[in-house]
Amino acid sequence: MRIALFSHDSLGLGHIRRNRSLAFALARDLPALTGREVSGLLIASSPEATRFDLPDGWDWVILPGVTPAPGGYVPRALASSMQGLRELRAAAISAILDQQRPELFIVDRHPFGIGGELADAIDQVRGHGCRTVLGLREVLDTPSVIAAEWEKVGGPARVAESFDEVWIYGDPDVYDPRSTGEVPATLAAKAVTTGYLSRDRPDDGGVLPAGTVAAGVVTADVETAGGRTRPFVLTCLGGGSDGGSLASIAVDAEPPDGHRHLVVTGPQMDTEEFERLRARAGAATTVIRHCDDIPGLVAAADAVVCMGGYNTLAELMATDTPALVVPRKGHRAEQPRRAFALAAAGAVDALTIDSLDADVLSEWFADRVGRPADRSQIDLTGLATVPRLAAELIADVRAEATAFGSATAPTPTTAPATTAPASTAPTATAAAGTAPSARLPITLEETSHAV
C-alpha cells in the first residue's frame, strides 16, 4: 500500500512535522488494520525536512520552495517567475503521484497548494481510485478571513468535491472550527475530529531518559556530574523566525531559586538577533539555537514558556509540565485563538505579548514550578484515530473496486474493532448530528486568561 502526504511549506516547520507524525502513525498501525505492508512519500518544499527521519520504506520528496511576500508568494531561491515555479511544482507533483499511484493522499491545510498547483494532481489520483483527505489543524483563523480563503480556492463546494474526508486534528470540546464557521457546512458534512496529534509523536532526536539532557544542548549549564539534570525552566520558540519579542523578554527574566533557564530560539531565528540575545543573557540563563529533542526538554523542565503553534502545543499537552503560552501577534489570529481556548479548558496559562514583561514572567516561573498540570480532560489521541480512519477509507475504495468487478482489485480487508487498545481508541466525532461545544462560538481577539 502506498500513501502520499503533501505540505506546501512556505514558512516554519509545522506542516512538515505534522505530516511526519502522521506517517509514523500510519506506518505503525495500518499493517495490522489492513493486513498489508505500508510505504509512502512526504512531498514538501523545505530543505530542512530531510533532517527528520521517516519510517522504514518512506521517503521525502523536496520541491523548489516558496516564501511569503506581499500579496502572495515568491520563489524562495530558484531564479524563476512565480508562475514558472508553480508550473514546475505542479508538473513534479503530478509526475510523482502518477508513478507512485497512492491509495491515500493527505493534504495538509491548503487544499490545492500554492496557486492551485495540486488541482490537476488531485483529479488524477482520484481517477485512479485514490482516496483524498484534507487535514486541518483545529484553529484556522477568524471566520471572515477563512471565508475569503475558501472563496479564493473556488469555494467550499469545490473543496468538498475534491476530498473524500476532512480530518480536524483537535478536540471539539476545546475548539470546534465547524461551530465557529471556519469549516463551513459543506465541508463540515465530511469532517471528522481526531483529537490532538499529541500522544505517541515520533521523536525528533533521541528520547530524553529521565533526568538527562538531549544531545545538542549546552549540557554543562543544566547537567550535574553523572549526567543528571539540575532543575531548569524552559523557553522555546518553535522555528524561531517570529519569536524575537518573546525571546527578548525571556532572557531578562529571573529563573526560580535553584533553577537554570534554557532558551531555545529555533533554527530559523536571524543569526544577528540570536547573538544579541546570547550576549544579553544573565548568568543563570543559557541561549541555544537548536535541540534535537524539544519534546524531551519540555517533559524534563519544571515549567515552560512557548508560543502558540499547533505542534508545540500538541507535544506540550502530552506532558504534565506547567506552561505559559504567549501567542504570536499579527499575521494570523490562529495562535491567540488556540492559546486562549486551551487556557479556558484548563490545559495551559496564556498571556498576550503586550501584557508580558520580564517581571511578570519571573513571577509566573516562581509560581508554577513544582505544580504539574492536569490535561487528562483533553482528547490527545489523534495519532491513534488517524490510522483507523485511513483503514476505513482504503477498505471502502477496495470494496467499491471489487463490487464493480475490477480484475486487479485485491480482496478488501478490515480490522476487527479490537485491533487497537480501547484506551487509545476514542470514537471519532462526525459533524453530522454532533452538538457544538457549549464554549463556542468564542471571542478571543484581545482577551487575556488570568494567570
Secondary structure, 3 states (H helix, E strand, C coil): CEEEEECCCCCCCHHHHHHHHHHHHHHHHHHHHHCCCCEEEEEECCHHHHHCCCCCCEEEEECCCEEEECCEEEECCCCCCHHHHHHHHHHHHHHHHHHHCCCEEEEECCCCCCCCCCHHHHHHHHHCCCEEEEEEECCCCCHHHHHHHHHHCCCHHHHHHHCCEEEEECCCCCCCHHHHCCCCHHHHCCEEECCCECCCCCCCCCCCCCCCCCCCCCHHHCECCCCCECCEEEEECCCCCCCHHHHHHHHHCCCCCCCEEEEECCCCCCHHHHHHHHHHCCCCEEEECCCCCHHHHHHHCCCEEECCCHHHHHHHCCCCCCEEECCCCCCCCHHHHHHHHHHHCCCCEECCHHHCCHHHHHHHHHHHCCCCCCCCCCCCEHHHHHHHHHHHHHHHHHHHHHHCCCCCCCCCCCCCCCCCCHHHCCCCEECCCCCCCCCCCCCCCCCCCCC
